[in-house]
Amino acid sequence: MTTMNTLLLAPALSPLDPGTQGMGAAIRDFAHSLDQEGWQVTVVIGLSPSADLQRVALAQRLERVEIDGRSLVIHEGTMEGGKIKLIAVAVDQSSATPEPSHVLQAALTLIDPPESIQVWPKTQSALTWAATLAKAPISIAHIAEPKTGHRFSVEGFDTAAMLILPSAGCAQRMRRAKDSKLSPFSEKLFGFVPGYDSREWNPGRDSLLRTRLNPPTLATKEENKKALRAELGLPDADVPLIGIVSRISAMQRSVGEEILKLGVQLVGAEAGPAIESLVSRAPNQVACPNLTTDREKRQLRHRILAAADFVIMPQQNMASSQLFPCRYGAAIIARDKGEFAERLINFDPQTLTGSGFLYTEEHELSAAVARALAAWQKGEKTRTALIERSVALDLSWTTPTLRLGEWVGGLAKQELPKKDPAKTK
């Protein structure tokens, strides 16, 4: 694996940016993983008006930097742990967030040009300027799966060496798509599944739970299940509890009714037409309180994961792994796409292997729930295996970091592979 001096031009960083937990936490964890694997990492960020400087140890430099007629203020410090250099740039006497290229230029007045620069949406416009440096760095752009809409920008992608998508399957689809904005860059497309946010989703230290899961077992999950049912007004029945921790707007009403006929219980943290109609039809089987704040919803998600036997997850583009329910011993029910296709194998109750319940089309969701129910009904041995198989999944940032090192090593030798390695499960 190749390691190098890399600069991460971040659009958000936790805990500096409150309210950007997903992207901010992902870049924080990715930076630490790179550092642990031997990369020399510098994180650079343009300060937004909402940035909380009190939560990060940053010292302001006394002198200002003038770039394109703008006076910029620079703050220096280190990320948690003290090894990774952190540079934060603000526009002097302004609440505006500085342009990414200005942030990059300001940072390079303090440090030597890095061997590689990594950017995300909202900072990718700096790629064009980076290409003008005397020794242009290897430019890596991390992007979400693009849509066909006009809002998706490819600015600077012609100068990038690699475009990283959130899964190998996504990269393969974009290579095949003839009308995609990424078609001209098909040879640069790669994909890896990110790691999960281990600080947000840590069942062994989760203070929001009735009983901490250290580790998740049938007994500890049962205690949390009883507490959640009492909280939400559901009967304490001998049926599996299925959680829904994000809005599933595409669930067809007929599919929801089919799931209810199976006799399971559903609990949700995100109200929406799909689950609200089920609550009104079967209040003894379905519960989803009408919470008004993001904080309340987040807290309920934690309690649902600790109690749920299974979790229905929609396919979304996320900065960090969507498999975090597995850390709480909740087996995932999801479409056979993206990260779920790459990391989950259908659970086999005969061999007690596999770690999820996958389906292909939306109307097949109820059939996947039926398979999960059938496995649960086989008893404690099978239920324990489901928990253990879920918890055992590798959700760390180490695997994608190692894979990036292999790709960069190939690029340095002009041998960058044109396709992702075969997916592993």
VOPAGU-2260 file (C-alpha; in pm, 1 decimal, decimal comma):
REM VOPAGU-2260
SITE   aa  ch    i         X         Y         Z
SITE  MET   A    0       0,0       0,0       0,0
SITE  THR   A    1     122,2     348,2     -87,2
SITE  THR   A    2      98,8     627,7     169,3
SITE  MET   A    3     174,6     993,5     113,2
SITE  ASN   A    4     140,3    1349,0     233,2
SITE  THR   A    5    -224,6    1434,4     172,8
SITE  LEU   A    6    -441,4    1741,1     231,1
SITE  LEU   A    7    -813,9    1694,8     298,6
SITE  LEU   A    8   -1007,3    2002,9     187,8
SITE  ALA   A    9   -1316,2    1946,0     400,6
SITE  PRO   A   10   -1660,4    2106,4     357,6
SITE  ALA   A   11   -1743,0    2009,0     718,5
SITE  LEU   A   12   -1562,7    1862,9    1015,7
SITE  SER   A   13   -1696,3    1726,1    1342,8
SITE  PRO   A   14   -1703,2    1868,6    1607,6
SITE  LEU   A   15   -1614,7    2204,3    1448,0
SITE  ASP   A   16   -1935,8    2211,6    1242,8
SITE  PRO   A   17   -2249,6    2142,8    1448,7
SITE  GLY   A   18   -2541,8    2021,0    1240,8
SITE  THR   A   19   -2324,3    1849,8     978,7
SITE  GLN   A   20   -2280,2    1531,3    1176,3
SITE  GLY   A   21   -2284,0    1292,9     880,0
SITE  MET   A   22   -2023,6    1448,3     651,2
SITE  GLY   A   23   -1827,9    1610,6     933,9
SITE  ALA   A   24   -1796,1    1284,4    1126,9
SITE  ALA   A   25   -1707,0    1086,7     813,1
SITE  ILE   A   26   -1416,3    1317,9     723,8
SITE  ARG   A   27   -1295,1    1318,0    1084,8
SITE  ASP   A   28   -1292,1     937,7    1099,9
SITE  PHE   A   29   -1142,5     903,9     751,1
SITE  ALA   A   30    -859,6    1141,4     847,6
SITE  HIS   A   31    -779,3     938,4    1159,2
SITE  SER   A   32    -780,5     615,0     958,4
SITE  LEU   A   33    -539,3     759,5     701,9
SITE  ASP   A   34    -313,2     873,2     984,2
SITE  GLN   A   35    -316,8     529,3    1144,8
SITE  GLU   A   36    -217,1     370,5     814,5
SITE  GLY   A   37      88,3     594,2     780,1
SITE  TRP   A   38     -40,7     885,0     573,3
SITE  GLN   A   39      75,7    1235,2     668,1
SITE  VAL   A   40    -258,3    1415,9     693,3
SITE  THR   A   41    -347,2    1785,5     701,6
SITE  VAL   A   42    -713,3    1883,6     727,1
SITE  VAL   A   43    -809,2    2224,0     587,1
SITE  ILE   A   44   -1154,1    2379,2     619,5
SITE  GLY   A   45   -1321,3    2709,2     538,3
SITE  LEU   A   46   -1498,9    2836,9     847,1
SITE  SER   A   47   -1874,2    2873,9     809,0
SITE  PRO   A   48   -2078,8    3121,1    1016,9
SITE  SER   A   49   -2202,9    2831,9    1232,7
SITE  ALA   A   50   -1855,4    2695,9    1314,0
SITE  ASP   A   51   -1798,2    2641,7    1686,3
SITE  LEU   A   52   -1436,0    2737,5    1756,2
SITE  GLN   A   53   -1483,2    2668,9    2126,1
SITE  ARG   A   54   -1500,6    2295,5    2056,9
SITE  VAL   A   55   -1165,3    2278,5    1877,2
SITE  ALA   A   56    -825,3    2398,2    1998,5
SITE  LEU   A   57    -730,2    2652,6    1731,8
SITE  ALA   A   58    -488,4    2943,0    1764,2
SITE  GLN   A   59    -543,0    3245,3    1540,5
SITE  ARG   A   60    -243,4    3376,9    1350,1
SITE  LEU   A   61    -185,1    3747,5    1402,7
SITE  GLU   A   62    -111,6    3834,0    1041,2
SITE  ARG   A   63    -375,5    3824,1     767,2
SITE  VAL   A   64    -337,2    3669,2     422,3
SITE  GLU   A   65    -449,7    3864,0     116,3
SITE  ILE   A   66    -583,4    3650,6    -172,5
SITE  ASP   A   67    -767,3    3794,0    -472,9
SITE  GLY   A   68    -844,4    4111,3    -278,9
SITE  ARG   A   69    -981,9    3917,4      18,0
SITE  SER   A   70    -834,6    3940,4     366,4
SITE  LEU   A   71    -834,0    3594,2     524,5
SITE  VAL   A   72    -785,5    3495,9     886,9
SITE  ILE   A   73    -606,2    3166,2     952,5
SITE  HIS   A   74    -642,6    2944,9    1258,2
SITE  GLU   A   75    -403,1    2658,2    1331,5
SITE  GLY   A   76    -425,9    2360,5    1560,0
SITE  THR   A   77    -456,9    1983,3    1564,9
SITE  MET   A   78    -744,6    1740,6    1549,6
SITE  GLU   A   79    -834,4    1519,4    1844,1
SITE  GLY   A   80    -533,7    1311,0    1936,9
SITE  GLY   A   81    -286,8    1582,4    1844,8
SITE  LYS   A   82    -124,8    1418,6    1540,7
SITE  ILE   A   83    -325,3    1559,4    1249,9
SITE  LYS   A   84    -265,7    1924,7    1160,6
SITE  LEU   A   85    -582,0    2133,8    1128,5
SITE  ILE   A   86    -599,0    2463,8     941,0
SITE  ALA   A   87    -920,1    2669,0     942,1
SITE  VAL   A   88    -964,2    2976,4     722,0
SITE  ALA   A   89   -1219,7    3256,2     758,9
SITE  VAL   A   90   -1294,1    3576,9     569,6
SITE  ASP   A   91   -1185,3    3873,5     783,0
SITE  GLN   A   92   -1476,8    4071,3     930,2
SITE  SER   A   93   -1733,9    3870,8     736,4
SITE  SER   A   94   -1980,0    3590,5     805,0
SITE  ALA   A   95   -1930,3    3447,9     454,9
SITE  THR   A   96   -1758,8    3113,7     406,9
SITE  PRO   A   97   -1440,8    3158,4     197,6
SITE  GLU   A   98   -1408,5    3010,0    -149,6
SITE  PRO   A   99   -1246,1    2663,5    -151,6
SITE  SER   A  100    -962,0    2778,8    -378,8
SITE  HIS   A  101    -891,5    3069,6    -141,0
SITE  VAL   A  102    -891,2    2829,3     154,8
SITE  LEU   A  103    -643,1    2606,4     -23,7
SITE  GLN   A  104    -417,6    2896,9    -120,1
SITE  ALA   A  105    -418,0    3025,9     237,0
SITE  ALA   A  106    -325,7    2683,1     372,3
SITE  LEU   A  107     -33,4    2652,2     131,0
SITE  THR   A  108     121,3    2966,3     276,9
SITE  LEU   A  109     181,0    2759,3     591,5
SITE  ILE   A  110     263,1    2410,9     464,1
SITE  ASP   A  111     453,9    2253,5     178,4
SITE  PRO   A  112     244,3    2148,0    -122,8
SITE  PRO   A  113     105,2    1800,6     -52,2
SITE  GLU   A  114     150,2    1500,6    -276,0
SITE  SER   A  115    -226,3    1456,7    -294,0
SITE  ILE   A  116    -535,4    1669,6    -234,4
SITE  GLN   A  117    -871,8    1515,8    -149,9
SITE  VAL   A  118   -1195,4    1711,3    -190,0
SITE  TRP   A  119   -1568,3    1658,0    -137,8
SITE  PRO   A  120   -1879,5    1826,2    -278,3
SITE  LYS   A  121   -1869,2    2200,9    -198,5
SITE  THR   A  122   -1487,9    2202,7    -209,4
SITE  GLN   A  123   -1426,8    2040,2    -548,6
SITE  SER   A  124   -1402,1    2379,0    -723,2
SITE  ALA   A  125   -1049,5    2403,9    -578,7
SITE  LEU   A  126    -932,8    2123,7    -808,4
SITE  THR   A  127    -886,7    2357,0   -1105,2
SITE  TRP   A  128    -661,4    2591,2    -907,1
SITE  ALA   A  129    -465,9    2300,3    -755,9
SITE  ALA   A  130    -380,8    2183,1   -1107,8
SITE  THR   A  131    -189,7    2508,9   -1169,3
SITE  LEU   A  132      65,0    2443,9    -894,7
SITE  ALA   A  133     424,6    2397,8   -1007,8
SITE  LYS   A  134     406,4    2036,2    -896,5
SITE  ALA   A  135      39,8    1948,7    -924,3
SITE  PRO   A  136     -72,2    1702,2    -655,8
SITE  ILE   A  137    -268,3    1386,1    -722,8
SITE  SER   A  138    -627,5    1509,2    -694,1
SITE  ILE   A  139    -894,4    1279,6    -548,7
SITE  ALA   A  140   -1260,3    1379,9    -544,6
SITE  HIS   A  141   -1508,4    1203,0    -315,8
SITE  ILE   A  142   -1857,7    1235,8    -461,0
SITE  ALA   A  143   -2204,2    1103,9    -387,2
SITE  GLU   A  144   -2381,5     900,5    -654,0
SITE  PRO   A  145   -2467,7    1166,0    -914,4
SITE  LYS   A  146   -2819,4    1232,7   -1033,4
SITE  THR   A  147   -2908,5    1349,0   -1380,9
SITE  GLY   A  148   -3030,1    1685,1   -1250,3
SITE  HIS   A  149   -2858,1    2010,5   -1338,9
SITE  ARG   A  150   -2734,7    2069,1    -984,2
SITE  PHE   A  151   -2465,6    1803,4   -1006,2
SITE  SER   A  152   -2134,3    1972,0   -1084,0
SITE  VAL   A  153   -1830,2    1816,1   -1251,1
SITE  GLU   A  154   -1613,8    2123,8   -1202,0
SITE  GLY   A  155   -1248,3    2029,3   -1182,5
SITE  PHE   A  156   -1304,8    1662,0   -1260,2
SITE  ASP   A  157   -1097,8    1688,9   -1577,5
SITE  THR   A  158    -793,2    1758,4   -1357,6
SITE  ALA   A  159    -872,5    1489,2   -1097,9
SITE  ALA   A  160    -688,3    1159,9   -1102,0
SITE  MET   A  161    -959,4     966,4    -918,3
SITE  LEU   A  162   -1331,7    1008,1    -855,8
SITE  ILE   A  163   -1445,1     807,1    -553,4
SITE  LEU   A  164   -1810,8     696,0    -540,7
SITE  PRO   A  165   -1981,1     543,8    -232,6
SITE  SER   A  166   -1969,4     183,7    -357,8
SITE  ALA   A  167   -1810,5     -29,3    -627,0
SITE  GLY   A  168   -2154,8    -103,0    -769,4
SITE  CYS   A  169   -2226,0     268,6    -802,7
SITE  ALA   A  170   -1897,5     318,3    -990,3
SITE  GLN   A  171   -1981,8      30,4   -1223,9
SITE  ARG   A  172   -2326,2     175,4   -1300,1
SITE  MET   A  173   -2178,4     515,3   -1375,2
SITE  ARG   A  174   -1923,5     359,0   -1611,6
SITE  ARG   A  175   -2204,5     191,9   -1804,3
SITE  ALA   A  176   -2434,1     497,4   -1809,3
SITE  LYS   A  177   -2404,8     660,8   -2150,4
SITE  ASP   A  178   -2589,7     983,0   -2064,4
SITE  SER   A  179   -2427,4    1052,9   -1728,3
SITE  LYS   A  180   -2226,8    1369,4   -1666,6
SITE  LEU   A  181   -1952,5    1133,4   -1549,3
SITE  SER   A  182   -1931,9     949,7   -1883,3
SITE  PRO   A  183   -1622,9    1147,8   -1995,9
SITE  PHE   A  184   -1447,4    1041,5   -1674,1
SITE  SER   A  185   -1536,5     670,8   -1672,4
SITE  GLU   A  186   -1172,9     557,5   -1643,4
SITE  LYS   A  187   -1133,0     764,2   -1325,0
SITE  LEU   A  188   -1431,6     617,4   -1139,8
SITE  PHE   A  189   -1374,6     402,3    -833,3
SITE  GLY   A  190   -1591,1     310,8    -539,9
SITE  PHE   A  191   -1550,9     198,6    -183,9
SITE  VAL   A  192   -1795,3     169,9     100,3
SITE  PRO   A  193   -1712,7     408,4     386,7
SITE  GLY   A  194   -1675,6     315,7     751,3
SITE  TYR   A  195   -1937,3     394,5    1015,6
SITE  ASP   A  196   -1946,7     664,3    1282,1
SITE  SER   A  197   -1824,7     469,2    1584,3
SITE  ARG   A  198   -1872,6     764,4    1819,3
SITE  GLU   A  199   -2237,8     821,0    1737,6
SITE  TRP   A  200   -2324,4     449,9    1723,4
SITE  ASN   A  201   -2144,9     279,3    2010,1
SITE  PRO   A  202   -2385,7      42,1    2192,3
SITE  GLY   A  203   -2137,4     -30,4    2468,2
SITE  ARG   A  204   -2121,9     335,9    2573,9
SITE  ASP   A  205   -2460,6     461,7    2456,0
SITE  SER   A  206   -2610,0     662,1    2743,5
SITE  LEU   A  207   -2949,3     685,1    2568,5
SITE  LEU   A  208   -3026,0     316,3    2620,4
SITE  ARG   A  209   -3218,6     147,6    2901,5
SITE  THR   A  210   -2944,5    -117,4    2910,0
SITE  ARG   A  211   -2613,8     -75,0    2729,2
SITE  LEU   A  212   -2525,9    -348,1    2483,1
SITE  ASN   A  213   -2177,3    -453,8    2584,5
SITE  PRO   A  214   -2197,6    -671,1    2383,0
SITE  PRO   A  215   -2543,5    -705,3    2222,9
SITE  THR   A  216   -2706,6   -1029,4    2339,0
SITE  LEU   A  217   -3056,8   -1168,9    2342,8
SITE  ALA   A  218   -3085,6   -1073,4    2710,4
SITE  THR   A  219   -2965,5    -711,8    2678,8
SITE  LYS   A  220   -3173,7    -652,4    2367,6
SITE  GLU   A  221   -3479,4    -797,9    2540,3
SITE  GLU   A  222   -3443,9    -546,5    2824,4
SITE  ASN   A  223   -3431,7    -259,5    2576,7
SITE  LYS   A  224   -3722,3    -407,7    2382,3
SITE  LYS   A  225   -3946,0    -417,9    2688,5
SITE  ALA   A  226   -3856,5     -59,0    2774,3
SITE  LEU   A  227   -3924,7      69,7    2422,2
SITE  ARG   A  228   -4258,4    -109,8    2394,2
SITE  ALA   A  229   -4365,6      43,8    2724,5
SITE  GLU   A  230   -4251,5     388,5    2609,5
SITE  LEU   A  231   -4441,5     368,2    2279,9
SITE  GLY   A  232   -4752,0     191,8    2409,9
SITE  LEU   A  233   -4705,7    -139,6    2229,5
SITE  PRO   A  234   -4802,1    -469,5    2391,5
SITE  ASP   A  235   -4517,1    -689,2    2511,6
SITE  ALA   A  236   -4592,7    -968,0    2263,5
SITE  ASP   A  237   -4375,2   -1261,8    2158,8
SITE  VAL   A  238   -4317,3   -1126,0    1807,6
SITE  PRO   A  239   -4012,1    -968,6    1644,5
SITE  LEU   A  240   -3969,7    -592,5    1663,1
SITE  ILE   A  241   -3875,5    -423,7    1333,7
SITE  GLY   A  242   -3729,9     -73,6    1343,0
SITE  ILE   A  243   -3746,3     200,7    1080,8
SITE  VAL   A  244   -3491,5     470,4    1165,0
SITE  SER   A  245   -3527,6     688,5     854,2
SITE  ARG   A  246   -3812,8     798,3     632,2
SITE  ILE   A  247   -3919,2     532,9     379,1
SITE  SER   A  248   -4131,6     740,4     145,8
SITE  ALA   A  249   -4140,7     481,6    -131,8
SITE  MET   A  250   -4303,1     203,9      73,1
SITE  GLN   A  251   -4623,3     106,9    -102,8
SITE  ARG   A  252   -4935,7      91,4     111,9
SITE  SER   A  253   -5006,4    -262,9      -3,0
SITE  VAL   A  254   -4656,3    -370,3     103,4
SITE  GLY   A  255   -4707,5    -219,2     448,3
SITE  GLU   A  256   -5036,3    -404,8     489,4
SITE  GLU   A  257   -4868,2    -730,9     384,2
SITE  ILE   A  258   -4603,3    -677,6     652,5
SITE  LEU   A  259   -4869,6    -619,9     918,6
SITE  LYS   A  260   -5040,8    -946,7     824,4
SITE  LEU   A  261   -4719,9   -1129,1     920,0
SITE  GLY   A  262   -4784,5   -1037,7    1283,5
SITE  VAL   A  263   -4466,8    -837,4    1348,5
SITE  GLN   A  264   -4438,6    -504,0    1528,6
SITE  LEU   A  265   -4301,8    -189,7    1358,8
SITE  VAL   A  266   -4151,7     112,3    1533,9
SITE  GLY   A  267   -4038,7     425,2    1353,2
SITE  ALA   A  268   -3842,0     738,1    1437,1
SITE  GLU   A  269   -3929,7     937,0    1125,0
SITE  ALA   A  270   -4294,8    1008,8    1058,5
SITE  GLY   A  271   -4418,6     998,3     700,5
SITE  PRO   A  272   -4720,5     888,6     496,7
SITE  ALA   A  273   -4594,1     530,5     464,0
SITE  ILE   A  274   -4577,5     457,0     835,8
SITE  GLU   A  275   -4846,0     700,8     955,9
SITE  SER   A  276   -5113,3     512,0     763,7
SITE  LEU   A  277   -4999,3     189,3     929,7
SITE  VAL   A  278   -5015,5     347,6    1277,0
SITE  SER   A  279   -5378,3     446,3    1225,6
SITE  ARG   A  280   -5471,9     100,7    1097,3
SITE  ALA   A  281   -5289,4    -109,5    1357,8
SITE  PRO   A  282   -5194,9      88,2    1673,2
SITE  ASN   A  283   -5111,6    -234,0    1859,7
SITE  GLN   A  284   -4856,6    -328,7    1595,5
SITE  VAL   A  285   -4711,7       3,0    1479,1
SITE  ALA   A  286   -4576,4     301,1    1672,8
SITE  CYS   A  287   -4415,1     620,7    1548,3
SITE  PRO   A  288   -4439,1     923,1    1777,9
SITE  ASN   A  289   -4475,1    1262,5    1614,6
SITE  LEU   A  290   -4143,2    1411,3    1725,9
SITE  THR   A  291   -4067,8    1771,6    1635,9
SITE  THR   A  292   -3693,2    1812,2    1691,8
SITE  ASP   A  293   -3395,7    1640,0    1531,6
SITE  ARG   A  294   -3253,9    1576,0    1878,2
SITE  GLU   A  295   -3564,0    1380,4    1985,4
SITE  LYS   A  296   -3558,7    1177,1    1663,1
SITE  ARG   A  297   -3188,4    1099,3    1703,4
SITE  GLN   A  298   -3239,2     979,7    2060,0
SITE  LEU   A  299   -3529,7     757,5    1958,1
SITE  ARG   A  300   -3321,4     604,4    1677,6
SITE  HIS   A  301   -3069,5     488,6    1937,3
SITE  ARG   A  302   -3340,1     325,8    2149,4
SITE  ILE   A  303   -3497,9     160,7    1844,1
SITE  LEU   A  304   -3169,2       5,8    1735,5
SITE  ALA   A  305   -3104,7    -130,3    2082,8
SITE  ALA   A  306   -3449,0    -295,3    2090,8
SITE  ALA   A  307   -3506,9    -402,4    1729,9
SITE  ASP   A  308   -3452,1    -753,2    1600,5
SITE  PHE   A  309   -3446,2    -619,8    1243,3
SITE  VAL   A  310   -3419,5    -277,7    1080,7
SITE  ILE   A  311   -3560,7    -179,3     741,9
SITE  MET   A  312   -3309,1      50,6     571,8
SITE  PRO   A  313   -3371,9     255,4     255,8
SITE  GLN   A  314   -3102,6     297,6     -10,2
SITE  GLN   A  315   -2939,2     638,5      40,5
SITE  ASN   A  316   -2614,8     812,8     -46,0
SITE  MET   A  317   -2437,0     856,5     283,9
SITE  ALA   A  318   -2097,9     991,6     386,3
SITE  SER   A  319   -2063,0     705,5     636,5
SITE  SER   A  320   -2179,5     344,3     641,9
SITE  GLN   A  321   -2553,2     268,8     657,1
SITE  LEU   A  322   -2484,2     -58,2     836,9
SITE  PHE   A  323   -2454,9     102,9    1181,2
SITE  PRO   A  324   -2768,3     -85,3    1306,1
SITE  CYS   A  325   -2558,6    -403,0    1295,0
SITE  ARG   A  326   -2345,2    -270,0    1581,5
SITE  TYR   A  327   -2659,1    -291,6    1796,5
SITE  GLY   A  328   -2725,8    -651,4    1691,7
SITE  ALA   A  329   -3011,4    -555,9    1457,9
SITE  ALA   A  330   -3012,2    -747,6    1129,0
SITE  ILE   A  331   -3077,9    -528,8     824,0
SITE  ILE   A  332   -3355,3    -571,5     568,0
SITE  ALA   A  333   -3265,6    -374,2     254,1
SITE  ARG   A  334   -3259,5    -369,0    -125,1
SITE  ASP   A  335   -2977,3    -560,6    -288,6
SITE  LYS   A  336   -2798,2    -244,4    -403,0
SITE  GLY   A  337   -2498,4     -29,5    -315,6
SITE  GLU   A  338   -2341,3     -87,0      22,0
SITE  PHE   A  339   -2599,6    -347,8     119,2
SITE  ALA   A  340   -2516,6    -557,7    -187,9
SITE  GLU   A  341   -2144,7    -531,6    -117,8
SITE  ARG   A  342   -2143,8    -612,7     251,5
SITE  LEU   A  343   -2450,9    -821,8     326,2
SITE  ILE   A  344   -2522,6   -1185,8     243,4
SITE  ASN   A  345   -2871,3   -1329,5     287,5
SITE  PHE   A  346   -2897,2   -1507,4     620,2
SITE  ASP   A  347   -2935,5   -1884,4     597,4
SITE  PRO   A  348   -3113,9   -2027,8     904,3
SITE  GLN   A  349   -2993,6   -2379,5     817,8
SITE  THR   A  350   -2620,7   -2299,5     823,9
SITE  LEU   A  351   -2651,3   -1987,4    1044,1
SITE  THR   A  352   -2444,0   -1791,3     792,6
SITE  GLY   A  353   -2509,4   -1455,8     631,5
SITE  SER   A  354   -2594,0   -1123,9     789,6
SITE  GLY   A  355   -2904,8    -967,8     637,8
SITE  PHE   A  356   -3221,2   -1003,9     432,8
SITE  LEU   A  357   -3198,9    -859,4      81,7
SITE  TYR   A  358   -3463,3    -805,3    -183,0
SITE  THR   A  359   -3451,7    -678,5    -541,6
SITE  GLU   A  360   -3767,3    -474,7    -607,9
SITE  GLU   A  361   -3973,3    -257,6    -371,8
SITE  HIS   A  362   -4274,0    -490,6    -384,7
SITE  GLU   A  363   -4050,1    -773,4    -253,3
SITE  LEU   A  364   -3994,8    -601,7      82,4
SITE  SER   A  365   -4275,3    -796,8     251,6
SITE  ALA   A  366   -4123,8   -1124,9     129,5
SITE  ALA   A  367   -3788,9   -1024,0     282,7
SITE  VAL   A  368   -3965,4    -946,3     612,1
SITE  ALA   A  369   -4132,2   -1289,1     592,4
SITE  ARG   A  370   -3788,5   -1453,4     557,5
SITE  ALA   A  371   -3663,4   -1258,8     858,6
SITE  LEU   A  372   -3969,1   -1364,4    1060,1
SITE  ALA   A  373   -3918,9   -1729,9     963,9
SITE  ALA   A  374   -3559,0   -1716,3    1085,0
SITE  TRP   A  375   -3659,7   -1546,6    1411,8
SITE  GLN   A  376   -3923,6   -1811,8    1478,8
SITE  LYS   A  377   -3661,3   -2087,8    1477,2
SITE  GLY   A  378   -3564,7   -1993,2    1829,5
SITE  GLU   A  379   -3285,7   -1862,2    2047,9
SITE  LYS   A  380   -2996,1   -2030,5    1867,4
SITE  THR   A  381   -3090,8   -1868,0    1537,1
SITE  ARG   A  382   -3164,9   -1531,5    1698,8
SITE  THR   A  383   -2827,0   -1535,8    1871,2
SITE  ALA   A  384   -2657,7   -1617,8    1541,6
SITE  LEU   A  385   -2833,3   -1322,8    1375,5
SITE  ILE   A  386   -2702,5   -1087,9    1643,1
SITE  GLU   A  387   -2348,8   -1227,3    1632,2
SITE  ARG   A  388   -2329,1   -1225,0    1252,3
SITE  SER   A  389   -2447,9    -865,2    1240,2
SITE  VAL   A  390   -2204,8    -744,7    1505,0
SITE  ALA   A  391   -1913,9    -925,5    1334,1
SITE  LEU   A  392   -1938,4    -723,2    1011,4
SITE  ASP   A  393   -1630,0    -509,3     937,7
SITE  LEU   A  394   -1758,9    -150,8     936,2
SITE  SER   A  395   -1425,2      20,0    1003,5
SITE  TRP   A  396   -1259,7     284,5     791,1
SITE  THR   A  397    -948,5      66,2     766,2
SITE  THR   A  398   -1063,3    -137,4     465,5
SITE  PRO   A  399   -1147,3     161,2     240,5
SITE  THR   A  400    -828,6     337,6     352,4
SITE  LEU   A  401    -616,3      38,1     253,6
SITE  ARG   A  402    -796,6      14,3     -78,4
SITE  LEU   A  403    -732,0     381,6    -149,4
SITE  GLY   A  404    -363,5     324,1     -77,7
SITE  GLU   A  405    -356,4      40,5    -330,9
SITE  TRP   A  406    -519,4     258,5    -596,6
SITE  VAL   A  407    -289,2     552,0    -532,1
SITE  GLY   A  408       6,6     316,6    -544,8
SITE  GLY   A  409    -106,1     193,5    -883,7
SITE  LEU   A  410    -151,9     550,7   -1000,7
SITE  ALA   A  411     199,1     642,0    -888,7
SITE  LYS   A  412     326,0     355,4   -1105,6
SITE  GLN   A  413      89,5     449,0   -1389,6
SITE  GLU   A  414     -85,0     117,9   -1329,9
SITE  LEU   A  415    -410,8     241,2   -1181,2
SITE  PRO   A  416    -667,8     -38,3   -1233,2
SITE  LYS   A  417    -961,3      46,1   -1456,7
SITE  LYS   A  418   -1210,8    -145,5   -1243,9
SITE  ASP   A  419   -1266,2    -196,3    -875,5
SITE  PRO   A  420   -1145,0    -518,9    -715,5
SITE  ALA   A  421   -1411,3    -787,7    -693,6
SITE  LYS   A  422   -1647,7    -715,4    -410,0
SITE  THR   A  423   -1598,6    -913,3     -91,6
SITE  LYS   A  424   -1852,2   -1006,8     169,6
